[in-house]
Amino acid sequence: ITGRLGTIHRVMTPAAATRASFERFVRGLLQPSLAAIGFEARPSDDTDTRERRATLIATLGESGNDADVRRQARAALDRALAGGAALDPTAAGAIIGVAAAGGDAALWAALEQA
């Protein structure tokens, strides 16, 4: 389903009003699932939970244009790049992608040095 949501977001919502409405729909659909499992991985998470979290982060951050998910992704990436807690390997691609989508020159410079 999330792949199709991404396609609809990219291809079928060119108008700003339509896109904003669709993004609200995606957030309403998926935010409760991410809230239930949390943004941060836990040691007790099984593989399915880790994969679901990565999918939810990517879909909410991209197709849902979720400001909170984008903020959390950027904060997690900034911490990891500064030598703090490493990103969960399963969600790393999603976190980097979401953070980079709204990235600035400072983030790109940090990524180049990593």
FENZINOR-V488666 format. One record per residue. N is the residue number from 0. SS is DSSP state (H for helix, E for strand, C for the rest). PHI is phi in whole degrees, 0 to 359 (NA if undefined). PSI is psi in whole degrees, -180 to 180 (NA if undefined). Layout:
n;ss;phi;psi
N;SS;PHI;PSI
N;SS;PHI;PSI
This chain:
n;ss;phi;psi
0;C;NA;-42
1;H;295;-33
2;H;297;-41
3;H;293;-37
4;H;299;-40
5;H;297;-41
6;H;296;-45
7;H;300;-43
8;H;299;-45
9;H;285;-40
10;H;258;-38
11;C;254;5
12;C;233;62
13;C;288;-30
14;C;282;140
15;H;302;-43
16;H;294;-42
17;H;294;-42
18;H;297;-46
19;H;299;-41
20;H;296;-43
21;H;295;-41
22;H;299;-40
23;H;298;-41
24;H;300;-47
25;H;299;-45
26;H;299;-44
27;H;297;-34
28;H;286;-41
29;H;252;-22
30;H;304;-42
31;H;299;-35
32;H;292;-43
33;H;292;-38
34;H;299;-36
35;H;292;-36
36;H;259;-17
37;C;85;155
38;C;286;-39
39;C;273;138
40;C;290;148
41;C;242;150
42;C;303;-28
43;C;278;-5
44;C;294;136
45;C;273;174
46;H;300;-42
47;H;299;-42
48;H;294;-42
49;H;296;-42
50;H;292;-40
51;H;298;-43
52;H;300;-47
53;H;300;-44
54;H;296;-43
55;H;295;-42
56;H;299;-48
57;H;297;-46
58;H;290;-44
59;H;293;-41
60;H;290;-33
61;H;262;-69
62;C;288;-27
63;C;267;-10
64;C;46;44
65;C;281;111
66;H;298;-37
67;H;291;-43
68;H;296;-42
69;H;298;-41
70;H;295;-45
71;H;294;-38
72;H;296;-45
73;H;296;-43
74;H;296;-43
75;H;295;-42
76;H;292;-43
77;H;301;-43
78;H;299;-46
79;H;296;-42
80;H;292;-26
81;C;273;5
82;C;95;8
83;C;277;-152
84;C;302;132
85;C;291;153
86;C;289;146
87;C;300;127
88;C;304;-34
89;C;290;-35
90;C;262;-3
91;H;303;-46
92;H;299;-43
93;H;295;-45
94;H;296;-46
95;H;296;-44
96;H;299;-45
97;H;293;-45
98;H;296;-42
99;H;292;-32
100;H;300;-32
101;C;250;20
102;C;289;164
103;C;236;-177
104;H;300;-37
105;H;295;-40
106;H;294;-45
107;H;298;-39
108;H;296;-42
109;H;295;-40
110;H;294;-38
111;H;295;-32
112;H;276;-15
113;C;287;NA
